[in-house]
Amino acid sequence: MTDTTETKRQRGRKVAAILAGGLVLGVGTMATLAAWNDTEVATGTFTAGRFNMQGSADKGTTWADNTTAPGAALSFSTPFNNLQPGSTVYSTYQVRLAANTTNDATVALAATSGGSVGGLTYQLATVASSTCDDAALSAGTTLVPAGTTVGTASASTFNLTKGTPTTSAGATVNLCFKVTAGAITQGQTGTGTWTFTATSSAS
């Protein structure tokens, strides 16, 4: 059987309607998918902390960053410049974390010497106040035991705490040195240099 002209026209309208419907369906699907898309954006900002240790050789009157040798001049008691066998002299030194330091610290000690320090030994301890004498040493925490040759140090460490709030300086740690003269020679001159290195503790 052959299609009549009328039949062909009807079939063409049906195909056109189907195609049109398909196009409309496709457009509708795309619009629906677009309406269900969403976006979230997140940004992280990172800032490094601040870290600084200070020292004072005048019982906390002035504080400074003594980062290179010879550093702060320790004020030993008399007779630091007129020693004889059996003499003992004392000096205090204080350290703290400066204001705006954001981490606590662990402090390690290294020591060197210059000139002639033969016959000179020392003791070092953290003590309760800026007073430095035998009583303070006995009550304190020993970092370097008595009898240690000037120019050497032990592996002991101590801690420093940041200020609360951090815009304030941290707590002061008082250090007490005792130097004892043994078999020294007349006119002997030497120097001891102590280097305190603070390492930031993880927070």
VMD Tcl script that draws the C-alpha trace (Angstrom):
set ca {
  {0.00 0.00 0.00}
  {1.33 3.47 -0.90}
  {0.94 6.51 1.33}
  {-1.46 9.11 0.20}
  {-0.50 12.73 0.23}
  {-2.73 13.34 3.25}
  {-1.13 10.44 5.13}
  {2.35 11.79 4.43}
  {1.31 15.20 5.73}
  {-0.08 13.72 8.93}
  {3.06 11.66 9.52}
  {5.26 14.73 8.94}
  {3.30 16.72 11.53}
  {3.71 13.89 14.04}
  {7.50 13.75 13.48}
  {7.76 17.51 13.79}
  {5.78 17.40 17.02}
  {8.02 14.66 18.42}
  {11.18 16.54 17.49}
  {9.82 19.73 18.97}
  {8.90 17.89 22.15}
  {12.40 16.42 22.31}
  {13.96 19.83 21.98}
  {11.69 21.27 24.66}
  {12.51 18.31 26.94}
  {16.22 18.82 26.42}
  {16.06 22.52 27.27}
  {14.01 21.77 30.37}
  {16.56 19.19 31.59}
  {19.48 21.60 31.20}
  {17.67 24.32 33.10}
  {16.85 21.92 35.92}
  {20.49 20.76 36.30}
  {21.76 24.32 36.38}
  {19.35 25.23 39.15}
  {20.86 22.49 41.43}
  {24.52 23.58 41.15}
  {26.11 25.34 44.17}
  {29.58 26.57 45.16}
  {31.37 27.04 48.48}
  {34.78 28.83 48.74}
  {37.15 28.68 51.75}
  {40.39 30.64 52.32}
  {43.03 30.06 55.02}
  {45.35 32.84 56.23}
  {48.61 31.88 58.00}
  {50.79 34.10 60.19}
  {54.13 33.25 61.80}
  {54.57 33.77 65.53}
  {57.19 35.99 67.19}
  {60.06 34.87 69.40}
  {62.70 36.83 71.31}
  {64.74 36.31 74.49}
  {66.22 39.21 76.49}
  {68.86 39.42 79.18}
  {69.60 41.73 82.12}
  {72.90 42.03 83.99}
  {71.65 44.69 86.43}
  {68.90 42.81 88.26}
  {66.16 43.71 85.79}
  {66.72 47.46 85.63}
  {67.48 47.28 81.90}
  {66.80 44.54 79.39}
  {68.55 44.07 76.06}
  {69.19 41.64 73.20}
  {72.78 40.52 73.76}
  {73.14 38.35 70.68}
  {76.91 38.47 70.01}
  {80.06 38.17 72.12}
  {81.10 39.64 74.47}
  {77.42 40.20 75.28}
  {76.28 41.57 78.63}
  {79.03 42.29 81.17}
  {78.37 40.27 84.33}
  {78.91 42.21 87.55}
  {80.81 39.85 89.83}
  {81.23 40.70 93.48}
  {84.59 41.67 94.92}
  {87.35 40.62 94.74}
  {86.72 39.68 91.09}
  {89.73 41.78 90.00}
  {92.01 40.76 92.89}
  {91.57 37.01 93.18}
  {93.75 34.72 95.25}
  {93.49 30.98 95.87}
  {90.26 30.29 97.75}
  {88.45 33.46 96.60}
  {84.80 33.18 95.59}
  {82.80 35.75 93.62}
  {79.13 35.85 92.63}
  {77.07 37.37 89.84}
  {73.42 37.33 88.87}
  {72.03 37.31 85.36}
  {68.38 37.30 84.32}
  {66.64 36.15 81.17}
  {63.06 36.29 79.95}
  {60.97 36.15 76.79}
  {60.26 39.59 75.41}
  {56.77 41.03 75.01}
  {54.88 39.77 71.94}
  {56.67 36.41 72.03}
  {54.06 33.81 71.15}
  {55.75 30.57 72.25}
  {57.42 29.21 75.37}
  {61.07 28.22 75.15}
  {63.68 25.75 76.29}
  {67.10 27.26 77.05}
  {70.41 25.46 76.65}
  {73.83 26.70 77.79}
  {77.19 26.69 76.05}
  {80.43 28.10 77.49}
  {83.81 29.18 76.16}
  {86.85 30.90 77.66}
  {89.62 33.26 76.66}
  {92.99 34.13 78.17}
  {94.00 32.00 81.14}
  {91.22 30.54 83.31}
  {93.31 27.73 84.73}
  {92.40 27.09 88.35}
  {88.99 28.81 88.03}
  {85.84 26.76 88.50}
  {82.20 27.75 88.72}
  {78.69 26.75 89.68}
  {75.43 27.93 88.04}
  {71.84 27.57 89.22}
  {68.42 29.07 88.68}
  {67.37 30.81 91.90}
  {64.27 32.40 93.39}
  {65.31 36.05 93.15}
  {68.10 38.34 91.99}
  {69.99 37.61 95.24}
  {73.01 35.46 94.46}
  {74.92 33.80 97.29}
  {75.54 30.35 98.77}
  {72.07 30.23 100.34}
  {70.40 31.02 97.01}
  {72.51 28.40 95.23}
  {71.65 25.75 97.81}
  {67.91 26.42 97.43}
  {68.05 26.77 93.64}
  {68.10 24.30 90.78}
  {71.63 23.41 89.69}
  {72.41 23.79 85.98}
  {76.19 23.45 86.24}
  {77.62 21.71 89.33}
  {80.29 23.28 91.52}
  {83.83 22.48 90.44}
  {83.14 22.82 86.69}
  {86.02 24.47 84.83}
  {85.24 27.95 83.53}
  {84.72 27.63 79.77}
  {82.72 24.39 79.91}
  {79.05 23.69 80.59}
  {76.70 20.83 81.39}
  {73.81 19.68 79.23}
  {71.15 20.89 81.67}
  {68.36 23.09 80.32}
  {65.64 25.31 81.79}
  {62.36 26.71 80.53}
  {61.04 30.18 79.80}
  {57.34 31.01 79.58}
  {55.73 33.62 77.37}
  {53.81 36.51 78.84}
  {50.12 36.35 79.68}
  {48.82 38.13 77.67}
  {51.56 37.80 75.08}
  {51.78 41.59 74.82}
  {53.58 41.40 78.19}
  {57.07 40.06 78.82}
  {57.38 36.52 80.14}
  {58.41 35.46 83.63}
  {61.98 36.27 84.66}
  {64.39 33.42 85.36}
  {67.18 34.39 87.79}
  {70.59 32.84 87.24}
  {73.30 32.78 89.89}
  {77.01 32.28 89.06}
  {79.63 31.39 91.66}
  {83.27 31.40 90.54}
  {85.93 29.91 92.79}
  {89.68 30.45 92.47}
  {91.93 27.46 93.02}
  {95.55 27.15 92.00}
  {95.84 30.42 90.08}
  {99.01 32.35 89.27}
  {99.82 35.96 90.05}
  {98.61 38.38 87.38}
  {96.57 35.69 85.64}
  {93.78 37.10 83.47}
  {91.02 35.20 81.68}
  {87.42 35.49 80.57}
  {84.43 33.18 80.65}
  {81.64 33.55 78.10}
  {78.29 31.89 78.60}
  {75.84 31.64 75.70}
  {72.17 30.95 76.40}
  {70.25 29.66 73.40}
  {66.45 29.65 73.57}
  {64.53 27.31 71.29}
  {60.84 27.90 70.69}
  {58.58 25.19 72.10}
  {55.70 23.89 69.98}
  {52.33 25.28 71.06}
}
mol new
graphics top color blue
foreach p $ca { graphics top sphere $p radius 0.5 }
foreach p [lrange $ca 0 end-1] q [lrange $ca 1 end] { graphics top cylinder $p $q radius 0.2 }
display resetview
